[in-house]
Amino acid sequence: MILRNKRYSSEIVQIRGEYYEFADSLCDLPIIDALHLLRNSQYEPVDPLPKFDPESWIKERKIVWDGPFGANNGFGNFSEQMMLALSKLCDVYPLDTWNLVNSHPEAYDPQTLKLFEKPLDRLDTFYLKVSLLHDYEPTYQDYKIAFTMFETTHLPKERPPQINQYKHCFVPCDHNLEVFRNSGVTVPLSKIPLGFNPDYYSYIDRPIKSKDEPFVFGIFGGLTRRKGVTESVEAFRQEFTNGENVRLINHNVNPVVHGWEYGDERIEYNLVNWGAKDLVKNFLAKIDVGVFPTKGEGWGMPPMETAATGAPIIVTDWSGPSEYAGNHRDKFLLLDATTEPVFDFPFEWGYLGDWAKVDIRQLRKQMRWAYENRIEAHAMGKKASDYLHAEYTWQKSAQKLVDRLDQLAEKAHG
């Protein structure tokens, strides 16, 4: 494959047996960074893209996995953990969309770094793109599959035509199947549920506290308004006004999001980019109940990860979380949701439809129930943990993905 520089003078260089044409200042880039530049408007492939060979999957189980990596955002966490699970089932060739692995290797699983040492010498197999908004440009190969999700009832205006350049699109939940179709996505869609890593989010047998001990509610994630932080704080303040020994911890894993000021010594705000093991030890193990009155999720990994450790969770029964929590009121404290027009998204994304509107009164009721009924809440948390560990690990998700790729390869093979 050769890249042509469309703007500047350049020269042909050879990288691991492949020839590329780069501007002089870029000739020393490693192959993954070089391929990353295919997304940059300065470069375009000159030779035809490699054709998909079903045999490369059917016989050799090879796959190119292109995605962001990083524990401090949902897509990055999902991308890395799914890739690691896939690596136990097939031969994975990773690409680092944002070049984060090279920049911060200490933040990643050692097996992730090991996978990045493999020469990227096969591009004739399935190419899966774990996609974010404005990051859908088809690249490298003619059988491209997008794996993505969204949180509201309508996709941003640019997304359907971008997704429609792919052969197929994977989404994690029924909510996304409906939203993508209604928004104008015409390529075939398949549902591949997400999961969690049971080695990180194992069950914690939390002690049932007495009323003399502080009872701790907690929420974590990239704490934008979509995550329901405002509703959590408002419900907490309204419900606990009689000197109850309660705390609320808001743990933000995304440093891009600005802090929140509460003026209430019972409410704690953390901004620490912990890995999964430190998150469990320093946050999840210390809370008694997870509170997730989200307005919309593509999947909802923080509620699932919290519940996997045995903490009872309060979560909105809408969008992604409905996939694993809906119809399980014996395991989760669910919040019924009406909908309201979306706000707090970039204006240039266009019409985004609706998202969930949480009833503060019901949220207060669920928080009060967990506080007053600690033995029952503890049992509910154990039940939810057992259920999630049986049904929703990353390895189970990876197997479902592999099974679907088998079907697609057989169909392409004829």
Salt bridges, closest charged atoms under 4 A:
GLU44 OE2 - ARG4 NH1 2.33
GLU55 OE1 - LYS59 NZ 3.38
GLU55 OE2 - HIS413 NE2 2.69
GLU60 OE1 - ARG122 NH1 2.97
ASP66 OD2 - ARG39 NH2 2.24
ASP66 OD2 - LYS129 NZ 3.81
ASP91 OD2 - LYS62 NZ 2.93
ASP91 OD1 - LYS118 NZ 2.33
GLU106 OE2 - HIS104 ND1 3.66
ASP124 OD1 - ARG122 NE 3.06
ASP135 OD1 - ARG39 NE 3.74
ASP135 OD1 - LYS129 NZ 3.38
ASP142 OD2 - LYS51 NZ 3.91
GLU151 OE2 - ARG226 NH2 3.68
GLU158 OE1 - HIS134 ND1 2.88
ASP174 OD1 - LYS191 NZ 3.05
ASP205 OD1 - HIS378 NE2 3.19
GLU231 OE2 - LYS295 NZ 2.80
GLU239 OE1 - ARG364 NE 2.87
GLU239 OE2 - ARG368 NE 2.80
GLU244 OE2 - ARG368 NH2 2.81
ASP264 OD2 - ARG237 NE 3.81
ASP264 OD2 - ARG266 NH2 3.12
ASP288 OD2 - LYS209 NZ 2.92
GLU297 OE1 - ARG226 NH1 3.31
GLU297 OE1 - LYS227 NZ 3.00
GLU323 OE2 - LYS191 NZ 2.69
ASP330 OD2 - LYS331 NZ 3.29
ASP330 OD2 - LYS383 NZ 3.26
ASP336 OD1 - ARG329 NH2 2.76
GLU340 OE2 - LYS295 NZ 3.45
ASP359 OD1 - ARG361 NE 3.30
GLU372 OE1 - LYS211 NZ 3.34
GLU372 OE2 - ARG368 NH1 2.97
ASP386 OD2 - LYS382 NZ 2.85
ASP406 OD1 - ARG61 NH1 2.56
